[in-house]
Amino acid sequence: MFRKFKIIVSMMIVFFAFGLFNTMKAEQNHTSDVNSSDIKNDPGMFKNNFYRFNKSTKVYLQLLSKKDSRTIYKKIKIPKGTVITAKKEEEYITHQKYYKFGYDNFDLSYHLKKQGISSKLYGEGIISFRIKPSSKILTKIKKPSYALSYGSGEFIPGGLSAIHKLPKRDFSKYYKITSDGWIELYRYKYHEYPQINEDSLDGYPTNSVFYESRPDASSKIKLVKQSKNKKYFYIDHKIPGLKMHHNKKSKISRYYFVLKDNRKAVSYEDNAYGDDMAISSIYTIGNKPFYMVIGEGFN
């Protein structure tokens, strides 16, 4: 959750210690409406480009050691047919083009990442690969029915009200829809791990994380139906905290939940993102408000 926010977690802890947080939370964070034409033309948007693996492929999973927070890379195998987000980039000197993982876009599920995760490691597991277009390993596809055009797929509780309260953040939980078609729930579980030395990462001897690598609940998305601005997600297992409907007649899945796009995007100040600005879309899942970061300032 809050992928770019994670790098300033330790600084936030210092703010808590000095009482600065209570001073800041009294001021309401101002938001400005963002229209659809601005979103399409803004280079700071986290636009999702979806690709399908044409064959089984090994990629790297970036994690951290619980012993000293060193970066550890684990190989995992991505099955043929898996959907992933990727960005096409070009080497500055050689002008060689390649695909890499879209860090601010839809993530892969724990169902695939668990191949590289162990009790000695922590972190969300960042996917890492460089694939040449000439290899024909990836084929660009249309946006899957369960996916969204922009953003990380991470739904943060509170909606517009939560944004107004920033920099105070609700870390209690978040929900994630993945590029390979899973819905996941992550609940707050605070941990501190030692770092290599006091000069590493953010200058503090410990690295703090709010969530574990493994989700608290998850379910494969079996089917999605859409009606205007609502998506109906059909799944086999209940996801705690979401209003679930029992799907008695269907043989495809036992439950479904409803995601409503409120068709409202706002920009606001957030120092976890580029130029200290973020752009989010407002959603309702069941009867509860959420927001998802879909872009950042670009200067």
Long-range contacts (C-beta under 8 A, 24 or more apart in sequence): 1-154, 1-156, 1-171, 1-174, 1-176, 1-186, 1-210, 1-211, 2-154, 2-156, 2-169, 2-272, 2-293, 3-103, 3-104, 3-124, 3-152, 3-154, 4-104, 4-272, 4-273, 4-296, 5-169, 5-272, 6-209, 7-201, 7-202, 7-272, 8-202, 8-271, 8-272, 9-202, 9-207, 9-208, 9-209, 9-210, 10-201, 10-202, 10-203, 10-204, 10-206, 10-207, 10-208, 11-202, 12-167, 13-204, 13-208, 14-204, 21-167, 21-168, 24-167, 24-168, 25-165, 25-167, 25-168, 28-164, 28-165, 29-163, 29-164, 29-165, 29-166, 29-167, 29-268, 29-269, 29-270, 30-268, 30-269, 31-160, 31-163, 31-164, 31-266, 31-267, 31-268, 32-266, 32-267, 32-268, 33-264, 33-265, 33-266, 34-265, 34-266, 34-267, 34-279, 35-265, 36-265, 39-150, 39-265, 39-279, 39-294, 39-295, 42-279, 42-295, 42-298, 43-298, 44-274, 44-275, 44-279, 44-295, 44-296, 44-297, 44-298, 45-150, 45-279, 45-294, 45-295, 46-102, 46-104, 46-105, 46-150, 46-151, 46-152, 46-293, 46-294, 46-295, 46-296, 47-105, 47-149, 47-150, 48-85, 48-102, 48-105, 48-106, 48-143, 48-147, 48-148, 48-149, 48-150, 48-151, 49-85, 49-86, 49-87, 49-88, 49-102, 49-105, 49-140, 50-83, 50-84, 50-85, 50-106, 50-140, 50-141, 50-142, 50-143, 50-144, 50-147, 50-179, 51-83, 51-84, 51-85, 51-86, 51-99, 51-138, 51-139, 51-140, 51-141, 52-81, 52-82, 52-83, 52-84, 52-138, 52-139, 52-141, 53-78, 53-79, 53-80, 53-81, 53-82, 53-84, 53-137, 53-138, 54-80, 54-136, 54-137, 54-138, 54-139, 55-80, 55-137, 56-80, 57-129, 57-131, 57-137, 59-101, 59-127, 59-128, 59-129, 60-127, 60-128, 60-129, 61-113, 61-115, 61-116, 61-117, 61-125, 61-126, 61-127, 61-128, 62-123, 62-125, 62-126, 62-127, 62-128, 63-116, 63-117, 63-121, 63-122, 63-123, 63-125, 63-213, 64-121, 64-122, 64-123, 64-193, 64-207, 65-120, 65-121, 66-120, 66-121, 66-122, 66-193, 67-120, 67-194, 68-194, 68-195, 68-196, 69-193, 69-194, 69-195, 69-196, 69-200, 69-201, 69-207, 70-196, 72-121, 73-128, 74-115, 74-116, 74-117, 74-121, 75-116, 76-112, 76-113, 76-115, 76-116, 77-115, 78-108, 78-112, 79-112, 82-108, 82-112, 82-180, 83-141, 83-144, 83-179, 83-180, 83-181, 84-108, 84-127, 84-138, 84-179, 84-180, 85-179, 86-131, 86-138, 88-133, 96-132, 97-132, 97-133, 98-130, 98-131, 98-132, 98-133, 99-129, 99-130, 99-131, 99-132, 99-133, 99-138, 100-128, 100-129, 100-130, 100-131, 101-126, 101-127, 101-128, 101-129, 104-151, 104-152, 104-293, 104-296, 105-151, 105-152, 105-153, 105-179, 106-147, 106-148, 106-151, 106-152, 106-153, 106-177, 106-178, 106-179, 107-152, 107-153, 107-154, 107-176, 107-178, 107-179, 108-178, 108-179, 108-180, 109-178, 109-180, 109-181, 109-182, 109-184, 109-218, 110-182, 110-184, 110-213, 110-214, 110-215, 110-218, 111-180, 111-182, 111-218, 111-220, 112-180, 113-213, 114-214, 117-213, 117-214, 121-213, 122-191, 122-193, 122-209, 122-212, 122-213, 123-209, 123-213, 124-211, 124-213, 125-213, 144-179, 144-181, 145-224, 145-226, 145-231, 146-177, 146-181, 146-221, 146-224, 146-231, 146-233, 147-177, 147-179, 148-177, 148-281, 148-292, 150-281, 150-294, 150-295, 151-281, 151-292, 151-293, 151-294, 152-176, 152-292, 152-293, 153-177, 153-178, 153-179, 153-292, 154-292, 154-293, 155-283, 155-285, 155-290, 155-291, 155-292, 156-290, 156-291, 156-292, 156-293, 157-288, 157-289, 157-290, 158-289, 158-290, 158-291, 159-262, 159-282, 159-283, 159-284, 159-289, 159-290, 159-291, 160-264, 160-266, 160-282, 160-289, 160-291, 161-289, 162-289, 162-291, 163-266, 163-268, 163-280, 163-291, 166-268, 166-269, 166-270, 167-270, 167-271, 171-210, 173-216, 173-241, 174-211, 175-239, 175-241, 175-242, 175-285, 175-290, 176-215, 177-221, 181-220, 181-221, 182-218, 182-219, 182-220, 182-221, 183-218, 183-219, 183-221, 183-233, 183-235, 183-239, 184-215, 184-217, 184-218, 185-215, 185-216, 185-217, 185-218, 185-239, 185-240, 185-241, 186-211, 186-212, 186-215, 186-216, 187-211, 187-216, 216-240, 222-252, 222-253, 223-252, 223-253, 229-260, 229-261, 229-262, 229-263, 230-258, 230-259, 230-260, 230-261, 231-258, 231-259, 231-261, 232-256, 232-257, 232-258, 233-257, 233-258, 233-259, 241-288, 242-285, 242-286, 242-288, 243-285, 243-286, 243-287, 243-288, 244-286, 257-285, 257-286, 258-285, 258-286, 259-283, 259-284, 259-285, 260-284, 260-285, 265-294, 273-297, 274-298, 274-299, 275-299
